[in-house]
């Protein structure tokens, strides 16, 4: 058991307070936590209680940072977790915050996938989209759920992209081979690419 001997506002952050117990620095807490737990000079505080306050304060701080991060643009669970770890929070706390935000509905990998699929429907094939989403930590089943909720015609998308690629180009075997490679590189299947270039091949 110790006694709070000083509470001082931090110089670089007026919303945080340094807590000294028995004249020794013990923790940095948010001003909100100080009010919430009625901390004041002279109050006796055991180590276990202080650790609990510090833990809850850190979690609240991490939730605030994560919420600000996802308010700029929708993020996946892994992106939020990695962001918090990069900010210095433990992996365990990062997972706790992600779970809490998921519970609140602020993080939804299915919704993220749905929006990503929709935003790339004219520029990327399914294979490339799946690769990019999985690299962001989205599970394959969440991606498939998002695809099942969308109505994207990838053959038509590949055809439109082929037309843009070949615009102002002479239709030659060489250019069609380049277009073929380009569309495959954009994540379209071989069948979709064959469909997209069928009429161009027939014009040779």
C-alpha positions in Angstrom: 0.0 0.0 0.0 1.3 3.4 -0.9 0.1 7.0 -0.8 -0.3 9.4 -3.8 2.1 12.2 -3.1 1.8 14.1 -6.4 -0.4 14.4 -9.5 1.1 16.6 -12.2 -0.2 17.3 -15.7 2.2 16.2 -18.4 4.0 19.0 -20.3 3.5 17.6 -23.8 -0.1 16.3 -23.2 -2.4 18.3 -21.0 -4.9 15.4 -21.0 -2.5 13.1 -19.2 -1.4 13.1 -15.6 1.8 11.7 -14.0 1.0 9.8 -10.8 3.6 9.7 -8.0 3.3 7.3 -5.1 5.5 7.8 -2.1 7.4 10.5 -4.1 8.2 8.1 -6.9 6.7 8.1 -10.4 4.3 5.2 -10.8 2.2 5.7 -13.9 0.9 8.1 -16.5 -2.9 8.2 -16.7 -5.5 10.1 -18.7 -7.2 13.0 -17.0 -10.4 11.1 -17.4 -9.1 8.1 -15.4 -7.9 10.4 -12.6 -11.5 11.8 -12.3 -13.1 8.4 -12.8 -11.2 6.8 -9.9 -11.2 9.9 -7.8 -7.4 9.9 -7.5 -6.0 12.7 -5.4 -3.0 13.5 -3.3 -3.1 11.7 0.0 -5.1 8.8 -1.3 -3.8 5.4 -0.3 -3.5 3.0 -3.3 -2.2 -0.5 -3.4 -0.2 -1.8 -6.3 -2.9 -4.2 -7.6 -5.5 -1.5 -7.8 -3.0 0.8 -9.6 -2.2 -1.9 -12.1 -5.9 -2.4 -12.8 -6.4 1.3 -13.4 -3.3 1.5 -15.7 -4.6 -1.6 -17.6 -8.1 -0.1 -18.1 -6.6 3.2 -19.0 -4.3 1.7 -21.6 -7.2 -0.3 -23.1 -9.4 2.8 -23.3 -6.5 4.7 -24.9 -6.0 1.9 -27.5 -9.7 1.9 -28.4 -9.6 5.6 -28.9 -6.6 5.4 -31.2 -8.1 2.4 -33.1 -11.4 4.2 -33.5 -9.7 7.3 -34.9 -7.7 5.1 -37.3 -10.8 3.3 -38.7 -12.8 6.5 -38.9 -10.6 7.7 -41.8 -11.3 4.5 -43.9 -12.7 1.1 -43.2 -10.0 -1.4 -42.1 -9.6 -5.1 -41.6 -9.0 -6.8 -38.3 -5.4 -7.5 -39.1 -4.8 -3.9 -40.2 -6.1 -2.6 -36.9 -4.2 -5.1 -34.9 -0.9 -4.3 -36.7 -1.6 -0.6 -36.3 -2.0 -0.9 -32.5 1.1 -3.0 -32.1 3.1 -0.5 -34.2 1.9 2.2 -31.7 3.5 0.2 -28.9 0.5 -1.8 -27.5 1.0 -5.4 -26.7 -0.4 -8.1 -29.1 -2.7 -9.3 -26.4 -4.2 -5.9 -25.9 -4.4 -5.3 -29.6 -6.5 -8.5 -30.0 -8.8 -7.4 -27.1 -9.4 -4.1 -28.8 -10.0 -5.6 -32.2 -12.6 -8.1 -30.6 -14.3 -5.2 -28.9 -14.5 -3.1 -32.0 -15.8 -6.1 -33.9 -18.4 -6.5 -31.3 -19.4 -2.9 -31.7 -19.7 -3.4 -35.5 -16.8 -1.0 -36.2 -14.7 -3.8 -37.9 -16.3 -6.2 -40.3 -14.1 -8.1 -42.7 -17.1 -9.3 -44.8 -18.2 -5.7 -45.3 -14.6 -4.6 -46.1 -14.4 -7.4 -48.7 -17.7 -6.4 -50.2 -16.6 -2.7 -50.6 -13.2 -3.7 -51.9 -14.7 -6.1 -54.5 -17.1 -3.4 -55.7 -14.4 -0.7 -55.9 -12.1 -2.9 -58.1 -14.7 -4.6 -60.3 -13.6 -2.7 -63.4 -9.8 -3.1 -62.9 -9.1 -6.4 -61.1 -10.1 -10.0 -61.6 -11.2 -12.3 -58.8 -7.8 -14.0 -58.3 -6.0 -10.7 -57.8 -8.8 -9.4 -55.5 -8.6 -12.6 -53.4 -4.8 -12.3 -53.1 -5.0 -8.7 -52.0 -7.7 -9.3 -49.5 -6.0 -12.3 -48.0 -2.8 -10.3 -47.7 -4.8 -7.8 -45.5 -5.7 -10.7 -43.2 -9.2 -11.4 -44.5 -10.3 -15.1 -44.3 -11.2 -16.9 -47.5 -14.7 -17.7 -46.3 -15.3 -14.0 -45.6 -14.2 -13.2 -49.2 -16.5 -15.8 -50.6 -19.4 -14.5 -48.6 -18.8 -11.1 -50.0 -18.6 -12.4 -53.5 -21.9 -14.3 -53.1 -23.5 -11.0 -52.1 -22.1 -9.2 -55.2 -23.2 -9.4 -58.8 -20.1 -8.7 -60.7 -19.7 -10.0 -64.3 -16.0 -10.6 -64.6 -16.2 -11.6 -68.3 -17.7 -8.2 -69.0 -15.1 -6.5 -66.8 -12.2 -8.3 -68.6 -13.7 -7.3 -72.0 -14.0 -3.7 -71.0 -10.4 -3.7 -69.7 -9.2 -5.4 -72.9 -10.9 -2.7 -75.0 -9.1 0.1 -73.0 -5.8 -1.7 -73.2 -6.0 -2.2 -77.0 -7.5 1.3 -77.7 -5.4 3.1 -80.4 -3.2 -0.1 -80.8 -3.0 -2.1 -84.0 -4.7 -5.5 -83.5 -1.8 -7.8 -84.1 -0.8 -11.2 -82.6 1.9 -9.5 -80.7 -0.4 -6.9 -79.1 -3.0 -9.6 -78.4 -0.4 -11.7 -76.5 0.5 -8.6 -74.5 -3.2 -7.9 -73.8 -3.5 -11.6 -72.7 -0.6 -11.3 -70.3 -1.9 -8.0 -69.0 -5.4 -9.4 -68.2 -3.9 -12.5 -66.6 -1.7 -10.2 -64.5 -4.8 -8.3 -63.4 -6.2 -11.5 -61.9 -8.7 -12.7 -64.5 -9.1 -16.4 -65.3 -7.9 -17.9 -68.6 -11.5 -18.4 -69.6 -12.4 -14.8 -68.9 -9.4 -13.6 -70.8 -10.3 -15.8 -73.8 -13.8 -14.4 -73.8 -12.5 -10.8 -73.6 -10.2 -11.2 -76.5 -12.3 -13.5 -78.7 -13.6 -10.9 -81.1 -10.2 -9.3 -81.4 -8.7 -12.6 -82.4 -11.4 -13.2 -84.9 -10.6 -9.9 -86.6 -7.1 -11.0 -87.4 
